[in-house]
Amino acid sequence: KEFDPDLSDALSDGFDVVRFVQDALSAEETEARLSSLARAEQQLSTVLGTLVSEQYGELISEVKAVRELEEKLLHHKQRVEAVMLAVRRVRNVCMKPFST
């Protein structure tokens, strides 16, 4: 799909935001630029909405997978902490005879 020129420039890798704003503020046709940017924003919002709608199921699946991984990670972290406490206790018991 062909985007508004203002939007196309903003999507490029080398887009210079500061330069863009300076140019927009110094331009004679501020109203035309503002209107163009509003159209570009609407166009981008429409495309983004379409993409999210098309991939909604996949996005939800990924969110669920991340939540499951977070739960597993938390469980493993708790187990690691328990092992670390057990190691400290064993170390303290083993060191007691040598500390006096």
C-alpha angles and dihedrals in degrees: 000000000000113000130207109272092246090055094044090055092048091052094056120104094238096049111148107209095187093052091046092053093045091051092047093051094047095045120108093220099060093146092052090048091049091050091048091050091048089053090047091051091051091048092050091047090052093049092046091049090051093049093048091048092049093049099034095115092049092047092051090048090052092049090052091048091051091050091051091049091049090053091049091047091051091049092050091046090054090049091050090051090051091050091048091053091049091050090051091050092049091046091051092049091048093047096047096085091051097045096067 
